[in-house]
Amino acid sequence: MLYNIQLLRFVAAMLVVVYHSAARLPANDSVFQAVFSTGESLGFAGVDIFFVISGFIMAHTSSGHSGFPSSLDFARRRLARIFSGYWPFFILAVVIFGQFRADHFAQANLVKSFLLWPQPLNHVLLEITWTLSYELYFYLLFSFLILLTNPRNRNVFIALTFVFVLVLNLYRHFVAQSFSPENIYYLGFWSQFLTAPYLLEFFGGALIAGWLKKRPTGPALSWFLAGAILFLAGGWVNEAVYSGLIEQGFHVVPRVFIYGIPSCMMLAGLVRLERNLDATTSLEGGHKTGLGQVTGYQAPARFSALGGGASYAIYLSHVLILTLVWNTGFNQLVSSWPDHMIIAAYMALMLSIAGYSILHYVFLEKPLHRLFKRWIGVRSTSTRPES
């Protein structure tokens, strides 16, 4: 298990929580408000981090495997993972949205939402699961890659597909202006979905896995820090250039560049930091050269494993919890408090979401995952790591 990636997954999930929390924050004048303002300007890009990690994990865990049995085993594992974690929250969404978001509930297609079938966002019951529809699409594409390609030339095929998607979307954005407000509704849902710019983040993560397999060690901290700085700068670009609206579909191509590239850099840096560790280095310490330069680091194993494992539950649960909290008088209660107490209350709320999600992951999600794998015939003897 790559603990640095698990920690990055946790951070990505919490970024999305901050993003949705900031939208309802009633405080206006506080030094801590800057945290939520930053979260509102770039927290949604936790999704871009997830897409990059997803591509990396798929390529990393399937390295060396090909053919029909491996392809089928890969697909079964991924389906067990995504649906065992999602369906309990789908049931909760039916109950909660049926009570507190009746108009949206009436408009949602419950069957397609249950199956995570791609559809326009206004028909998705739990709207944030649009990303899971892409995940299923990624799983399908990678299952075919495992089936049809040899591990030795798989990266070449991924690179060629990456270039094709890149050229197509650059043309659509800058030449045809297909994503402009005047044209995007004529582009068609399936045309947008099947060749979406988000594929660049997925295949980018997969290419990083191939690159790091050949060059597992090397510059690491500089990659991570540069990626983190560029990622944070993306929040400023969002506000200054896109009026805080870059997450809208009109700007999806710039979004993938502004947040996807830094996400790839952070991922590569974190993986290398972990792999740079000497065999004798402490598991939770940093390895330093005589000049004091950090060459390797592994995040705390237990916290990272729990936080990364619970990131799926954090992502799915937080909208439901926030909906319950907001519709039972939380904002009305805290709105008269001093700003610093409002911020503290929201911080406590977000920590509660993380705490609940960790408990959900340990006591419900993991047992359900094991049960689902048995139901669909996943081989228990496989040594491939789960993510």
N, C-alpha and C positions, 0 to 999 in steps of 0.2 A: 504494500500500500504506500502510495506517495502522500505523505502527511501534509506537505506544503500545498498540494492541490486540494486536499480536503479542507484546509484552512481557507483557501481562496474561494471554495464553493460556499463556505459559511459566510464569508464577507460579502460575496455576490448576493446571497439571499437577503442579508440584512440591509444591503443597499436598496433593494426593492421595497423592503418594509419601511425604511426611512422615506422613500419616495412617496408611498401611499399615505403614510402618516402625516407628512408635511402638508398634504393637500387640505387637511382639515384642522391644522394647528391654529388655535385662536390667538396665540401670542404674537405680538408685533414688534416689541422693543426689548430685546434681550441679547446679551453677548452670545448666548447659546443658540439663539435663533439662526446664527450663521451655519450651524451644523445642519439644521433642517433646510435652510435655503440651498446649501450645497447639495444636500440629498435630493431636493426637488429638481435641481438642474441637471443631475447626472445619475441619480439613483436607479432610474429605469434601465441604465446601461449594465446593471447586474445581469440582465438577460443576455447581453452580448458576451459577457464573461462566460456564462453558462454554455452558450453555443460553442465557443472556442474550446472549453474544457470537454464538452461532449465529443467533438471531433477527435481531440487528443486521446481520450479514454478509449473510444472505439478502435482507433488504430493501434493503440498501445496494447490493449487486451487481446486483439485478434492477430497480432504480429506472428507470422509463421504458420497461420492456419488458412486452409483453402478447401474448396470442394463442397459438395452438398451436405454431408453430415455436419461439418463445421458451420456452414451457413445457417442450417436449421437450428443448431444448438445456440448460435449467436442470437437469432431472432427470438427463440423461446425465452432466453434469459432476459433480453431487453423488454419483451412484452410482459413478463412476470414482474419485472422491476417497476415499470411505469404504471401498470394498472393496479397492482397490489397497493401502491402508494396513493394512487389517485381516487379509486372508487369510494373509500370511506369519506373523503372530502366532498365527492359528488353528492353523496347522500345528505351530508350536512348542508351543502349548498341548496339542495331541494327544500329542506326544512326552513333554513334561515331566509333565503331569498323569497320563498313562497309567502313568508310572513312580512318581511321588511322591504322587499323590492318586487312587489306584485306585478307592476307593469313590465319589468324586465323578465320576470319569471314567465309571464304569459307569452312573451315574444320568443323565448328561448326554445330551441329544438332539443328536447331532452334526450332523444335516442342518439342523435349525432353527438351531442355533448358527452353522453355516457361513453361512447366509443372513441371520442376524441377525433371524430371525422372532421377534416378541414371545412370550415364554413365562415361566412362573414361574421365579424365580431359581435354584431348586435343579436345574433342567434346563438351565441355561445353562453351557456349558463354561467360558468365561472370564467369570466373574461380572460384572466391571466393564463388560462390553459391553451390559448392560441399558440403559446410556445411549445406545449406538449404535442400539438398536432405536427409542428415542425420536427420535434424529436422523433416521432413515429416515422415521418418521412425520411429523416436521416438514417434511422434504423433500417428501413427498407432499402435505401440506396447502398448502405454498407453491407447488408446481407447479400445483395447482388455482386458487390465488389468481391466479397469472400468467395462466392460461388464461381464467379467467372474469371477472376484474375489470379495469377501466381503471386505469392508474397514478394518475389524478387522484382516484379515489374508493377506492383500495385501503386507505388508512389508516383510512377510515371503517369499512370492513368488518372490518378487523383490530381496531379499537377495540370494535365491537359484539360480536365473537367473544370478545374479552378480558373484557368485562363479563359475557357469558353464562357463561363458564367460572368467573369469579370468584364470581358469585352462586350457581351450582350447588355449588361446593366449599365456600363458606361455609355453605350450607344443610346439605350432607352432613356437615361437621365439627361444627358447633355445634348444629344442630337434630336431624337424623337420627342423628348420631353414628355415621356409617357407617364411620369409620376407627378406632373403638374396638376394643380386643382382642376384645370380645364379638361385634362385627358385621362386622369387616373381611373375615373369611373367607366371609361370605355375600354380600359385595358383588360378587364375581365378577371374574376377572382382566381380561376385556375391558372391563368397566364401569370398572374402575380405570384401565386403560391409555388408553382412547380419550378420556376427559375428565379426565386426570390434572392435578393442580395445577401440574405442571411446565410445562404449556402456557402458564401465566401468565408464566413467565420467558421463554419463547420469544417470545410475542407482545409482551411488554414490551420486549425488545430490538428487535423490529421497529418498535414505536411510537417508540422513541428515535431510530431511523434516520430516520423521517419527520419528527420534531420537529427534529432537528439539520440536516436538509436545509433547513428554513425558517429556522432560527436557528443557523447553524453556529458563530458566535462569541458570546462572552459569558462570564459567570462559569464558571470551569473548575476552578481549584485548590481552591476551597472545596467544590465538588461532590465532587471526588475524595477530599479529606481527610475530609469528613463521611461519605462512603460507606465509606472504609477504617476509620474509627473504629467505625461501626455494625457493620461486618462482624466486626471483632475482638471487639466487645462480644457478638456472637452466640455466641462460644465460652463466655463467662461465663454467658449465658442458658441455653445447652445444659446446662452443669454444674449451675447453681443450680436450674433449673426442671424440666429433663427428665432429670436424673441422667446426663447424657452420652449419651442415647439418642435424640436428636431425629432422627437419620438413619433411624430405623425408620419403617416405613410408617404407624404409628399417628399420627405427628406430622407428616405430610408437608405439611399446610396451614400450620401455624406455621413449618415449615422454609422454605417458599417465601417467606413474608413476612420472616422474620428474616434470611435470606441473599440472597433475590432482590432485594429493594428496595435494599440497599447495593450489590449487584453492578451494578444499573442505574445507580446514582449514580456509582460508580467509572468505569464505561464511558463515561457521558456526559461526566464531567470529563476523562478522558484524551483522548477524541476532540476535545473543545473545546480542550484544551491544545495539541494538535497543529495544529488549524486556526487558532488564534489567532496562530500565528507569522506575523510579517511576512515578506513575500517576500524581504527582504534579510537575514533572521535566519539565523545559522549553523544548519546542519541538526542539529547535536547540541548546541546551546546553548539557553539560556533567554532569552527576550525580556523585558526589565524596563522598567517605566515609571520616570519620574523619582523616584517615591517608593520604588523598589526592590521593587515588588510583581511577582511572576512572573505574566505573562499568557499565556505560551506555552512549550511545551517539547516536544521530540521525543526519544524514547528513542534510544540509539545504534543506528543503522540495521542494521549487519551482525549484531550480537549479537541484536537483537530479531527480525530476519528468520529467523536460524538457530534461535533458541530457540522462537519461535512456530511455525515450520514443523515443528520436532521435537516439539512438544507432544503431537501425536497418538501418535507413537512412544513418548514418555515414558509417556503414560497407558496404552498397551497393553503395553509391555514390562516395566514395573516389577514387576507381580505375578509374572510368570514368572521374572524375575531374582531377586526375593526368595525365591520358592519354591525355586529352585535353591540359593541361598546358605544358606537355613535348613536344607535337607535334606542339605547336605554338610558340616555341622559348624561353621558360622560362629558361631552363638550359643554353642555349647559351648566354642569356642576363646576367645571374648572375655569370657565370663561371669566368669572369674576375674581379669580385668584391673581396674585402678582405673577408677572411673566416668568420669573425664575421658578416658581412652583408649578406653573403650567408645563414648562419645559421638563421639569423633574418628573411630573406625572406621565408625560409622553415617553420619557426615557424608561420609566418603570414599566409602562405598557409594552414597549418594544422588548425589554428584557423578559417580561412575562411570556410574550409570544415565543421567544427563543427557548425559554425554559419548558413551556408546554410542549413545543415541537420536539425537544430532545426526549422528553418522557414518551411522547407519541411514537417516536422512532424506535425507542428501546422496547416498549411494552406492546405495541400494536403493529407498527409497520414491519419490523424485522420478522416476527412470527408469521404475519400474513405473507410476506415475501417467500419465506420457506415453504409455506403451504401452497402458494401459487406455483412454485417451481415443481413441487411434487405433482400437482394436478395436470400440468402440461408436459410432464415427462422430461424435465431438465436433468441431465446426468449429474449426479452428486459427486462423481469421482473426478470431475474436471478440476484442474488446478488453476484455471484462469481466474484472476482477481475480479471481484465484483466492484462496481462503483455506485 
